[in-house]
Amino acid sequence: MLPESVDSVSWNIFPQLMQTTELIAAARRGNAAGLLLIFDAGREQMQGLYTFPVPDHYSVPTLMLDREEGARVLQAAHAGLSATLRLEAEVVQSEAYQLVGYLPGRHYGTDADEVIQLVTHTDGPSISQDNGALGLLGLVRYFSRIPQAERSRTLMVFLDCRHFMPGQEARFEDEDFFARNPTARDRVVAMIGMEHLGQIEYVEDGHRLRPSGRADTSMIWTTDHQSVLELTIRAVKENELPSAAVRNVARPGVHGGHQGRWYGMASHASQMNLPAVAMMGTMGAYWATSSRIDRLDPSHFIRQLATFVQITKELMEVDLEVLRSRKD
């Protein structure tokens, strides 16, 4: 049994990772010989931790340490001791692919065609971080069993490879499929995003990470369209999706406060005034390459998929004017 004092590691690494961008930039500007990043995290959570946001290539050897090893290094530094930090790495030229496919609707190939874009990224450090494509393929498999004549809209699958590339999406924006094909979104009327599926909650127990027995939170974002918000909440309830948080960050919270930002896929739909729903896990124990298949909960994955099958089915059939309605 876990001690009562242990806390969930959900979200504890992410805000720390987001600070590394400025620290790495400062090390580069100062021509640092090396950089040590000490995290408030235990040893097992730090094993194989993957840097995010992914920086462009830089020549400052960097080591990330857990809280206990970091404390020892700080103590040694204050005592005036010295050490050698060596980076052993190989740069390999690789080719990555953005994959685009369609499940045709009844009007596919005509001027009457309307498209729902399904989007995720395909790169990441673990079985859960980069499994959104499996969720989208699950959606496509479900709708492929419905005759094309009964599919009101076309499903467009967009699998993006740039999420964990050096410098990330902004550096490779000219290679983006939609930048090279500016008319590709002309018929897109709604978006679905999925990533980080099947996650279970972990807690720190000394140096170790242990499952708490609970599902990790499914963070679900919707655009500021009342009908989309309602159908999403209905799908979550009817599929009994545990530990789900549905958020519309365009609106203030119940106490009038800001609800934060939209993390994850399909966030640009709000700028395009397109109805959208997207889901991601909280990522506490899943940033590391040490996160293996045993940290994936297939039953939770299936329940999340069922929830988004229902959401996508409603987006396939609902009148667009109803979709575009906003709260008065």
Residue frames as qw, qx, qy, qz and C-alpha x, y, z in Angstrom:
[[0.000, 0.890, 0.456, 0.000, 0.00, 0.00, 0.00],
 [0.399, 0.528, -0.025, 0.749, 1.26, 3.48, -0.87],
 [0.266, -0.313, -0.464, 0.785, 1.94, 5.99, 1.89],
 [0.123, 0.829, 0.532, -0.118, -0.80, 8.61, 2.22],
 [0.189, -0.766, 0.093, 0.607, 1.74, 11.38, 1.63],
 [0.407, -0.031, 0.630, 0.661, 2.50, 10.50, -1.99],
 [0.361, 0.641, 0.129, -0.664, 1.14, 12.78, -4.72],
 [0.761, 0.528, 0.362, 0.099, 0.26, 12.24, -8.36],
 [0.455, -0.330, 0.345, 0.752, 3.07, 13.16, -10.74],
 [0.368, 0.685, 0.549, 0.306, 0.59, 14.46, -13.33],
 [0.168, 0.935, 0.117, 0.288, 1.72, 17.87, -14.65],
 [0.547, -0.784, 0.117, 0.270, 4.69, 18.12, -12.28],
 [0.645, -0.135, 0.416, 0.626, 7.32, 17.59, -14.98],
 [0.409, 0.681, 0.455, 0.403, 5.68, 19.61, -17.76],
 [0.053, -0.995, -0.056, -0.064, 6.04, 23.12, -16.20],
 [0.564, -0.637, 0.376, 0.369, 9.64, 22.31, -15.33],
 [0.648, 0.189, 0.541, 0.502, 10.38, 21.19, -18.88],
 [0.283, 0.862, 0.337, 0.251, 8.88, 24.41, -20.24],
 [0.279, -0.932, 0.144, 0.181, 11.51, 26.40, -18.30],
 [0.756, -0.217, 0.403, 0.468, 14.40, 24.60, -19.97],
 [0.533, 0.700, 0.288, 0.378, 14.06, 26.68, -23.17],
 [0.039, -0.972, 0.104, -0.207, 15.21, 29.85, -21.43],
 [0.663, -0.625, 0.382, 0.153, 17.93, 28.06, -19.47],
 [0.786, 0.153, 0.419, 0.428, 19.38, 26.48, -22.61],
 [0.364, 0.842, 0.163, 0.363, 19.22, 29.83, -24.43],
 [0.308, -0.925, 0.216, -0.058, 21.09, 31.50, -21.54],
 [0.775, -0.350, 0.437, 0.292, 23.76, 28.77, -21.60],
 [0.685, 0.457, 0.354, 0.443, 24.23, 29.26, -25.35],
 [0.129, 0.951, 0.034, 0.278, 24.46, 33.06, -25.06],
 [0.425, -0.837, 0.341, -0.040, 27.02, 32.74, -22.29],
 [0.585, 0.528, -0.614, 0.031, 29.14, 30.15, -24.14],
 [0.697, -0.495, 0.423, -0.300, 28.75, 27.80, -21.19],
 [0.100, 0.423, -0.896, -0.093, 31.00, 24.74, -21.04],
 [0.252, -0.202, -0.944, -0.064, 28.07, 22.65, -19.82],
 [0.460, -0.316, 0.009, -0.829, 24.62, 22.80, -18.31],
 [0.158, -0.134, -0.942, 0.263, 23.12, 20.87, -15.39],
 [0.476, -0.327, -0.207, -0.789, 19.33, 20.93, -15.03],
 [0.051, -0.020, -0.894, 0.446, 18.04, 19.75, -11.65],
 [0.468, -0.342, -0.489, -0.652, 14.38, 18.70, -11.55],
 [0.452, -0.215, 0.578, -0.645, 12.04, 18.33, -8.63],
 [0.886, 0.129, -0.240, -0.375, 11.46, 14.67, -9.49],
 [0.772, -0.403, 0.491, -0.025, 12.57, 11.25, -8.36],
 [0.254, -0.444, 0.759, 0.403, 15.08, 8.97, -10.02],
 [0.439, 0.262, 0.843, 0.167, 12.66, 6.71, -11.88],
 [0.356, 0.836, 0.360, -0.213, 10.71, 9.62, -13.32],
 [0.042, 0.854, -0.339, -0.392, 13.93, 11.18, -14.62],
 [0.536, -0.195, 0.751, 0.334, 15.25, 8.01, -16.28],
 [0.362, 0.290, 0.714, 0.525, 15.19, 8.58, -20.03],
 [0.136, 0.780, 0.372, -0.484, 13.49, 11.98, -19.72],
 [0.492, 0.425, 0.463, 0.602, 13.07, 13.58, -23.13],
 [0.146, -0.294, -0.085, 0.941, 13.66, 17.34, -23.54],
 [0.085, 0.636, 0.643, 0.418, 10.56, 19.33, -24.42],
 [0.650, 0.724, 0.015, -0.230, 10.13, 21.81, -26.02],
 [0.875, 0.048, 0.236, 0.420, 12.72, 20.22, -28.28],
 [0.095, -0.843, 0.190, 0.495, 15.54, 22.76, -28.81],
 [0.683, 0.691, -0.237, -0.007, 17.42, 23.24, -32.03],
 [0.881, 0.035, -0.222, 0.417, 20.88, 21.65, -32.08],
 [0.125, -0.932, 0.240, -0.241, 23.26, 23.37, -29.67],
 [0.703, 0.358, -0.523, 0.323, 26.79, 22.63, -28.48],
 [0.250, -0.544, 0.533, -0.598, 26.44, 22.89, -24.69],
 [0.436, -0.054, -0.897, 0.053, 26.56, 19.41, -23.11],
 [0.497, -0.373, 0.124, -0.774, 23.46, 19.13, -20.91],
 [0.332, -0.066, -0.924, 0.178, 22.65, 16.70, -18.11],
 [0.548, -0.473, -0.121, -0.679, 19.26, 16.44, -16.37],
 [0.244, 0.142, -0.847, 0.450, 19.33, 15.25, -12.77],
 [0.507, -0.602, -0.593, -0.171, 16.75, 14.09, -10.24],
 [0.311, -0.879, 0.030, -0.361, 16.33, 16.01, -6.99],
 [0.807, -0.555, 0.147, 0.140, 18.67, 13.84, -4.88],
 [0.770, 0.122, 0.187, 0.598, 21.55, 13.59, -7.36],
 [0.208, 0.784, 0.129, 0.570, 21.08, 17.29, -8.06],
 [0.499, -0.855, 0.049, -0.135, 21.42, 18.10, -4.38],
 [0.840, -0.313, 0.197, 0.398, 24.71, 16.16, -4.25],
 [0.585, 0.439, 0.209, 0.649, 26.04, 18.03, -7.29],
 [0.082, -0.891, -0.071, -0.441, 25.09, 21.39, -5.78],
 [0.697, -0.703, 0.113, 0.084, 26.81, 20.45, -2.52],
 [0.807, -0.029, 0.229, 0.543, 29.96, 19.47, -4.44],
 [0.365, 0.684, 0.183, 0.604, 29.88, 22.73, -6.39],
 [0.327, -0.907, 0.011, -0.266, 29.59, 24.80, -3.21],
 [0.787, -0.522, 0.218, 0.245, 32.58, 22.85, -1.86],
 [0.101, 0.821, -0.441, -0.348, 34.64, 23.88, -4.92],
 [0.651, -0.104, 0.727, 0.193, 34.97, 20.38, -6.35],
 [0.320, 0.503, -0.461, -0.658, 35.38, 19.84, -10.09],
 [0.708, 0.178, 0.680, -0.075, 33.98, 17.31, -12.56],
 [0.023, -0.229, 0.659, 0.716, 34.03, 16.47, -16.26],
 [0.613, 0.463, 0.454, -0.451, 30.86, 16.61, -18.32],
 [0.113, -0.267, 0.748, 0.598, 31.21, 14.87, -21.68],
 [0.698, 0.412, 0.193, -0.553, 28.60, 14.70, -24.44],
 [0.239, -0.173, 0.876, 0.381, 28.84, 11.60, -26.62],
 [0.570, 0.543, 0.401, -0.467, 26.39, 11.93, -29.48],
 [0.341, 0.016, 0.718, 0.606, 25.97, 11.19, -33.15],
 [0.416, 0.498, 0.065, -0.758, 24.06, 13.33, -35.65],
 [0.378, 0.140, 0.870, 0.284, 22.24, 11.13, -38.15],
 [0.292, 0.163, -0.307, -0.891, 20.53, 12.48, -41.25],
 [0.250, 0.292, 0.908, -0.169, 16.96, 11.20, -41.20],
 [0.221, -0.160, -0.479, -0.834, 13.84, 11.61, -43.27],
 [0.200, 0.293, 0.751, -0.557, 10.45, 12.11, -41.62],
 [0.063, -0.299, -0.721, -0.622, 7.02, 12.01, -43.22],
 [0.410, 0.173, 0.345, -0.826, 3.76, 13.86, -42.81],
 [0.058, 0.172, 0.948, 0.260, 1.10, 11.33, -43.74],
 [0.433, 0.217, 0.116, -0.867, -2.27, 12.38, -45.15],
 [0.020, -0.143, -0.950, -0.275, -5.14, 10.05, -46.02],
 [0.464, -0.025, -0.019, -0.885, -8.88, 10.20, -46.62],
 [0.200, 0.286, 0.931, -0.103, -11.90, 8.09, -45.78],
 [0.093, -0.162, -0.425, -0.886, -14.27, 9.37, -48.48],
 [0.345, 0.341, 0.578, -0.656, -17.74, 10.59, -47.64],
 [0.545, 0.536, 0.645, -0.023, -20.73, 10.47, -49.96],
 [0.358, 0.925, 0.086, -0.092, -19.70, 13.70, -51.73],
 [0.578, -0.515, 0.402, 0.489, -15.97, 12.95, -51.95],
 [0.444, 0.035, 0.580, 0.682, -14.36, 14.44, -55.06],
 [0.108, 0.715, 0.542, 0.428, -17.21, 16.89, -55.69],
 [0.057, 0.472, -0.110, 0.873, -17.81, 20.54, -54.85],
 [0.638, -0.566, -0.167, -0.494, -20.30, 19.44, -52.20],
 [0.775, -0.077, -0.535, 0.327, -17.69, 17.56, -50.17],
 [0.337, -0.824, 0.221, -0.399, -17.14, 18.58, -46.53],
 [0.703, 0.235, -0.585, 0.328, -14.16, 17.34, -44.52],
 [0.641, -0.754, 0.094, -0.112, -13.49, 16.66, -40.86],
 [0.464, 0.620, -0.564, 0.286, -9.74, 16.80, -40.25],
 [0.880, -0.467, -0.063, 0.052, -8.32, 14.26, -37.78],
 [0.360, 0.766, -0.395, 0.358, -4.94, 15.41, -36.49],
 [0.795, -0.589, 0.097, 0.108, -2.18, 14.10, -34.25],
 [0.140, 0.789, -0.597, -0.047, 1.60, 13.85, -34.07],
 [0.964, 0.102, -0.239, -0.053, 3.52, 10.62, -34.67],
 [0.581, 0.367, -0.512, 0.516, 6.78, 11.29, -32.84],
 [0.515, -0.718, 0.178, -0.433, 7.49, 11.12, -29.13],
 [0.051, 0.547, -0.797, 0.249, 9.50, 9.27, -26.48],
 [0.288, -0.080, 0.878, -0.375, 7.01, 6.66, -25.26],
 [0.032, 0.292, 0.927, 0.235, 4.16, 4.28, -26.04],
 [0.017, 0.737, 0.620, -0.268, 1.62, 6.79, -24.73],
 [0.088, -0.619, 0.053, 0.778, 3.12, 10.10, -25.84],
 [0.171, 0.377, -0.539, -0.734, 2.93, 9.31, -29.54],
 [0.196, 0.182, 0.961, 0.075, -0.04, 6.95, -29.81],
 [0.381, 0.472, 0.217, -0.765, -2.60, 9.46, -31.09],
 [0.361, 0.318, -0.646, -0.592, -2.30, 7.91, -34.55],
 [0.106, -0.109, -0.988, 0.028, -3.63, 4.64, -33.15],
 [0.211, 0.465, 0.593, -0.622, -6.64, 6.51, -31.81],
 [0.384, 0.507, -0.187, -0.749, -7.32, 8.19, -35.16],
 [0.287, 0.188, -0.862, -0.374, -6.95, 4.90, -37.02],
 [0.067, 0.268, 0.908, -0.315, -9.46, 3.43, -34.58],
 [0.349, 0.533, 0.249, -0.729, -11.89, 6.18, -35.58],
 [0.377, 0.432, -0.542, -0.615, -11.29, 5.51, -39.26],
 [0.099, 0.024, -0.992, -0.079, -11.78, 1.77, -38.77],
 [0.240, 0.411, 0.720, -0.506, -15.14, 2.36, -37.11],
 [0.414, 0.615, 0.080, -0.667, -16.43, 4.68, -39.83],
 [0.171, 0.364, -0.771, -0.494, -15.03, 2.49, -42.62],
 [0.112, 0.190, 0.974, -0.053, -17.67, -0.09, -41.70],
 [0.353, 0.643, 0.413, -0.540, -20.40, 2.42, -42.55],
 [0.605, 0.478, 0.502, 0.393, -21.17, 2.46, -46.31],
 [0.312, -0.046, 0.135, 0.939, -19.70, 5.50, -48.08],
 [0.134, -0.509, -0.519, -0.674, -23.17, 6.58, -49.21],
 [0.519, -0.734, -0.433, -0.064, -24.13, 6.94, -45.54],
 [0.562, -0.353, -0.154, 0.732, -21.05, 8.93, -44.50],
 [0.151, 0.936, 0.308, -0.071, -22.16, 12.57, -44.65],
 [0.050, 0.947, -0.311, -0.065, -18.63, 13.96, -44.55],
 [0.795, 0.393, -0.380, 0.263, -15.13, 12.88, -45.51],
 [0.684, -0.699, 0.115, 0.175, -12.55, 12.11, -42.82],
 [0.534, 0.723, -0.329, 0.290, -9.07, 13.49, -43.49],
 [0.836, -0.478, -0.042, 0.265, -6.27, 11.96, -41.42],
 [0.335, 0.829, -0.294, 0.337, -3.23, 14.19, -40.87],
 [0.867, -0.406, -0.071, 0.281, -0.28, 12.60, -39.06],
 [0.179, 0.935, -0.221, 0.212, 2.38, 15.22, -38.31],
 [0.884, -0.004, -0.258, 0.389, 6.01, 14.24, -37.69],
 [0.322, 0.634, -0.190, 0.677, 7.34, 17.63, -36.50],
 [0.564, -0.770, -0.141, -0.261, 6.33, 17.65, -32.83],
 [0.747, -0.595, 0.195, 0.224, 9.63, 16.32, -31.45],
 [0.736, 0.452, 0.057, 0.502, 11.96, 17.40, -34.25],
 [0.489, -0.285, -0.149, 0.811, 14.80, 19.82, -33.32],
 [0.009, 0.040, -0.114, -0.993, 13.32, 23.30, -33.22],
 [0.322, 0.425, 0.756, -0.379, 9.80, 21.83, -33.48],
 [0.454, 0.656, 0.597, 0.086, 7.01, 22.88, -35.83],
 [0.100, 0.941, 0.030, -0.323, 7.96, 26.55, -36.24],
 [0.264, -0.582, 0.598, 0.483, 11.38, 25.71, -37.66],
 [0.240, 0.037, 0.879, 0.409, 9.82, 23.41, -40.25],
 [0.404, 0.554, 0.432, -0.586, 6.74, 25.48, -41.08],
 [0.362, 0.541, -0.437, -0.620, 7.70, 25.71, -44.76],
 [0.167, 0.147, -0.955, -0.197, 7.60, 21.91, -44.92],
 [0.418, 0.209, 0.672, -0.575, 4.11, 21.76, -43.40],
 [0.290, 0.321, 0.845, 0.314, 1.67, 19.95, -45.69],
 [0.143, 0.835, 0.519, -0.111, -0.85, 22.78, -45.53],
 [0.113, -0.772, 0.206, 0.591, 1.80, 25.41, -46.25],
 [0.176, -0.245, 0.757, 0.579, 2.76, 23.50, -49.40],
 [0.051, -0.390, -0.826, -0.403, -0.88, 22.80, -50.25],
 [0.080, 0.036, 0.304, -0.948, -2.72, 26.00, -49.26],
 [0.574, -0.084, -0.275, -0.766, -6.08, 24.83, -50.63],
 [0.393, -0.014, -0.918, 0.057, -6.05, 21.53, -48.71],
 [0.035, -0.286, -0.733, 0.616, -8.15, 22.95, -45.87],
 [0.251, -0.058, -0.256, -0.932, -10.71, 24.69, -48.09],
 [0.636, -0.259, -0.534, -0.493, -13.31, 22.00, -47.43],
 [0.390, -0.105, -0.778, 0.482, -12.42, 21.34, -43.77],
 [0.383, -0.618, -0.266, -0.633, -15.44, 22.16, -41.60],
 [0.706, -0.650, 0.134, -0.245, -14.37, 20.69, -38.22],
 [0.396, 0.540, -0.704, 0.236, -11.37, 19.12, -36.46],
 [0.891, -0.441, -0.041, -0.100, -10.66, 16.27, -34.09],
 [0.278, 0.668, -0.629, 0.285, -7.34, 15.93, -32.24],
 [0.916, -0.384, -0.039, -0.106, -6.14, 12.96, -30.20],
 [0.476, 0.529, -0.601, 0.363, -2.90, 12.20, -28.35],
 [0.036, -0.360, 0.727, -0.584, -1.56, 10.64, -25.13],
 [0.768, -0.204, -0.247, -0.554, -4.16, 7.89, -24.86],
 [0.879, -0.144, -0.455, 0.010, -4.51, 5.08, -22.30],
 [0.245, 0.480, -0.544, 0.643, -2.62, 6.82, -19.52],
 [0.669, -0.566, -0.480, 0.045, -2.88, 5.72, -15.90],
 [0.208, -0.911, 0.176, -0.310, -1.95, 7.86, -12.93],
 [0.766, 0.074, -0.450, 0.453, 1.42, 7.42, -11.25],
 [0.416, -0.895, 0.063, -0.151, 2.67, 8.61, -7.88],
 [0.374, 0.586, -0.617, 0.369, 6.16, 8.90, -6.44],
 [0.861, -0.500, -0.035, -0.091, 7.01, 6.43, -3.69],
 [0.649, -0.531, 0.338, 0.427, 10.57, 7.22, -2.69],
 [0.137, -0.436, 0.594, 0.662, 12.74, 6.81, -5.78],
 [0.212, 0.188, 0.909, 0.305, 10.09, 4.78, -7.58],
 [0.453, 0.043, -0.178, -0.872, 6.99, 5.50, -9.62],
 [0.134, 0.168, 0.967, -0.134, 3.99, 3.37, -8.79],
 [0.242, -0.385, -0.578, -0.678, 0.49, 3.26, -10.31],
 [0.267, -0.128, 0.459, -0.838, -2.16, 4.74, -8.04],
 [0.198, 0.317, 0.923, -0.097, -4.93, 2.52, -9.41],
 [0.311, 0.738, 0.345, -0.490, -6.68, 5.49, -11.02],
 [0.595, 0.575, 0.361, 0.430, -6.91, 6.66, -14.62],
 [0.313, -0.232, 0.021, 0.921, -4.91, 9.76, -15.43],
 [0.284, 0.653, 0.315, -0.628, -6.94, 12.82, -16.37],
 [0.451, 0.423, 0.596, 0.513, -8.26, 13.04, -19.93],
 [0.018, -0.533, -0.065, 0.844, -7.93, 16.72, -20.81],
 [0.357, 0.516, 0.699, 0.343, -10.56, 17.53, -23.44],
 [0.033, -0.389, 0.012, 0.920, -10.70, 20.92, -25.16],
 [0.367, 0.636, 0.656, 0.175, -13.54, 22.30, -27.26],
 [0.165, 0.240, 0.194, 0.937, -13.86, 25.45, -29.32],
 [0.154, 0.233, 0.438, -0.855, -16.34, 28.12, -28.26],
 [0.453, -0.091, -0.553, -0.693, -19.35, 26.55, -29.95],
 [0.562, -0.242, 0.454, -0.647, -22.20, 25.71, -27.59],
 [0.932, 0.116, -0.071, -0.336, -23.40, 22.62, -29.46],
 [0.658, 0.413, -0.590, 0.222, -19.85, 21.21, -29.64],
 [0.094, -0.400, 0.663, -0.626, -19.41, 21.74, -25.90],
 [0.734, -0.107, 0.298, -0.601, -22.73, 20.03, -25.20],
 [0.923, 0.226, -0.254, -0.181, -22.15, 17.02, -27.43],
 [0.437, 0.463, -0.677, 0.370, -18.68, 16.54, -25.91],
 [0.322, -0.306, 0.622, -0.645, -19.98, 16.56, -22.34],
 [0.862, 0.044, 0.091, -0.496, -22.76, 14.18, -23.37],
 [0.804, 0.355, -0.477, 0.010, -20.26, 11.75, -24.95],
 [0.155, 0.436, -0.723, 0.513, -18.05, 11.81, -21.85],
 [0.542, -0.181, 0.501, -0.649, -21.02, 11.02, -19.60],
 [0.895, 0.165, -0.031, -0.413, -22.59, 8.36, -21.80],
 [0.778, 0.354, -0.500, 0.142, -19.27, 6.50, -22.21],
 [0.745, -0.666, -0.022, 0.021, -18.50, 6.93, -18.50],
 [0.634, 0.505, -0.289, 0.510, -15.02, 8.24, -19.25],
 [0.644, -0.643, -0.281, 0.306, -13.27, 8.48, -15.86],
 [0.468, -0.576, 0.051, 0.668, -11.32, 11.51, -14.68],
 [0.411, 0.480, 0.447, 0.633, -12.27, 13.63, -17.71],
 [0.107, -0.635, -0.207, 0.737, -12.05, 17.43, -17.75],
 [0.401, 0.626, 0.511, 0.433, -13.89, 19.23, -20.57],
 [0.269, -0.594, -0.095, 0.752, -12.62, 22.79, -21.05],
 [0.395, 0.766, 0.335, 0.380, -13.57, 25.70, -23.26],
 [0.530, -0.336, -0.142, 0.765, -10.72, 28.12, -22.60],
 [0.129, 0.424, 0.316, 0.839, -12.33, 30.88, -24.69],
 [0.438, -0.715, -0.309, -0.449, -14.80, 31.49, -21.86],
 [0.111, -0.541, 0.577, -0.602, -14.13, 32.56, -18.28],
 [0.307, -0.092, -0.926, 0.197, -14.56, 29.99, -15.55],
 [0.355, -0.664, -0.646, -0.125, -17.50, 29.84, -13.15],
 [0.421, -0.713, -0.250, 0.503, -15.76, 32.42, -10.96],
 [0.279, 0.953, 0.041, -0.112, -14.89, 34.66, -13.90],
 [0.397, -0.682, 0.506, 0.348, -11.22, 33.68, -14.09],
 [0.470, 0.591, -0.559, -0.342, -9.07, 32.74, -17.07],
 [0.953, -0.093, 0.226, -0.177, -9.12, 28.98, -17.79],
 [0.556, -0.431, 0.600, 0.382, -5.62, 28.74, -19.22],
 [0.303, 0.535, -0.530, -0.584, -4.52, 27.74, -22.69],
 [0.942, 0.226, 0.051, -0.244, -5.42, 24.95, -25.10],
 [0.276, -0.553, 0.760, 0.200, -2.61, 22.43, -25.04],
 [0.575, 0.071, 0.810, 0.086, -2.23, 19.78, -27.66],
 [0.246, 0.145, 0.725, 0.627, -3.61, 19.13, -31.10],
 [0.050, 0.640, 0.666, 0.380, -6.22, 21.09, -33.15],
 [0.233, -0.618, -0.351, 0.663, -5.78, 24.27, -31.10],
 [0.094, -0.174, 0.333, 0.922, -5.51, 26.35, -34.31],
 [0.006, -0.499, -0.802, -0.328, -9.13, 25.49, -35.13],
 [0.138, -0.764, -0.469, 0.421, -10.30, 28.29, -32.83],
 [0.118, -0.520, 0.222, 0.816, -8.41, 30.86, -34.91],
 [0.033, -0.016, -0.751, -0.660, -10.02, 29.41, -38.04],
 [0.551, 0.035, 0.216, -0.805, -13.49, 29.51, -36.45],
 [0.618, 0.071, -0.721, -0.305, -13.82, 25.78, -36.98],
 [0.803, -0.442, 0.143, -0.374, -15.62, 23.60, -34.42],
 [0.555, 0.407, -0.701, 0.186, -13.10, 21.25, -32.82],
 [0.801, -0.544, 0.146, -0.203, -12.62, 18.78, -29.98],
 [0.561, 0.514, -0.605, 0.235, -9.23, 17.46, -28.86],
 [0.836, -0.538, 0.018, -0.108, -7.95, 15.19, -26.11],
 [0.491, 0.523, -0.602, 0.350, -4.61, 14.61, -24.43],
 [0.771, -0.442, -0.407, 0.214, -3.33, 12.97, -21.26],
 [0.290, -0.955, 0.063, -0.014, -1.56, 14.94, -18.54],
 [0.673, 0.600, -0.344, 0.262, 1.82, 13.35, -19.24],
 [0.497, -0.788, 0.325, -0.163, 3.19, 13.08, -15.70],
 [0.697, -0.382, 0.594, 0.126, 4.98, 9.74, -16.12],
 [0.790, 0.435, 0.420, 0.105, 5.13, 9.63, -19.89],
 [0.231, 0.933, -0.227, -0.158, 7.84, 12.09, -20.95],
 [0.321, -0.620, 0.703, 0.136, 10.59, 9.47, -20.72],
 [0.571, 0.356, -0.670, -0.313, 11.82, 6.76, -23.08],
 [0.011, 0.135, -0.937, 0.322, 11.58, 4.46, -20.05],
 [0.592, 0.177, 0.374, -0.691, 7.76, 4.59, -20.31],
 [0.017, 0.138, -0.930, -0.340, 7.02, 1.18, -21.82],
 [0.441, -0.224, -0.662, -0.564, 3.97, -0.82, -22.88],
 [0.397, -0.365, -0.793, 0.284, 3.17, -1.78, -19.28],
 [0.036, -0.320, -0.326, 0.889, 2.23, 1.85, -18.60],
 [0.339, -0.012, -0.429, -0.837, -0.54, 1.75, -21.20],
 [0.403, 0.180, 0.757, -0.481, -4.06, 0.82, -20.08],
 [0.001, -0.123, -0.785, -0.607, -5.88, -0.75, -23.08],
 [0.064, -0.628, -0.773, 0.056, -9.32, -0.56, -21.44],
 [0.077, -0.732, -0.186, 0.651, -8.92, 3.16, -20.78],
 [0.090, -0.253, 0.568, 0.778, -7.68, 3.63, -24.36],
 [0.008, -0.350, -0.859, -0.373, -10.80, 1.89, -25.68],
 [0.076, -0.745, -0.587, 0.309, -13.12, 4.02, -23.53],
 [0.086, -0.609, 0.119, 0.779, -11.43, 7.21, -24.76],
 [0.050, -0.053, 0.735, 0.674, -11.75, 5.97, -28.33],
 [0.011, -0.546, -0.833, -0.094, -15.44, 5.17, -27.86],
 [0.065, -0.744, -0.322, 0.582, -16.01, 8.69, -26.51],
 [0.004, -0.533, 0.343, 0.773, -14.42, 10.23, -29.59],
 [0.089, 0.213, 0.870, 0.435, -16.23, 7.88, -31.96],
 [0.011, 0.722, 0.671, -0.165, -19.46, 9.32, -30.58],
 [0.072, -0.734, -0.014, 0.676, -18.18, 12.91, -30.85],
 [0.092, -0.274, 0.639, 0.713, -16.97, 12.38, -34.42],
 [0.109, 0.410, 0.877, 0.228, -20.24, 10.69, -35.41],
 [0.036, 0.815, 0.465, -0.344, -22.20, 13.73, -34.26],
 [0.072, -0.650, 0.275, 0.704, -19.82, 16.07, -36.11],
 [0.190, 0.014, 0.825, 0.531, -20.34, 13.92, -39.21],
 [0.016, 0.527, 0.821, 0.219, -24.11, 14.40, -39.10],
 [0.090, -0.709, -0.434, 0.549, -24.93, 17.72, -37.41],
 [0.358, 0.855, 0.277, 0.254, -25.98, 20.79, -39.41],
 [0.573, 0.194, -0.138, 0.784, -23.03, 23.18, -39.79],
 [0.143, -0.641, -0.048, -0.752, -25.05, 26.22, -38.74],
 [0.764, -0.607, -0.148, -0.159, -25.85, 24.47, -35.47],
 [0.832, -0.081, -0.165, 0.524, -22.14, 23.68, -35.03],
 [0.364, 0.400, -0.049, 0.840, -21.19, 27.31, -35.47],
 [0.394, -0.800, -0.259, -0.370, -23.58, 28.57, -32.79],
 [0.377, 0.242, -0.542, 0.711, -21.92, 30.27, -29.84],
 [0.291, -0.539, -0.670, 0.419, -23.05, 31.07, -26.34],
 [0.010, 0.847, 0.292, 0.445, -25.13, 34.27, -26.11]]
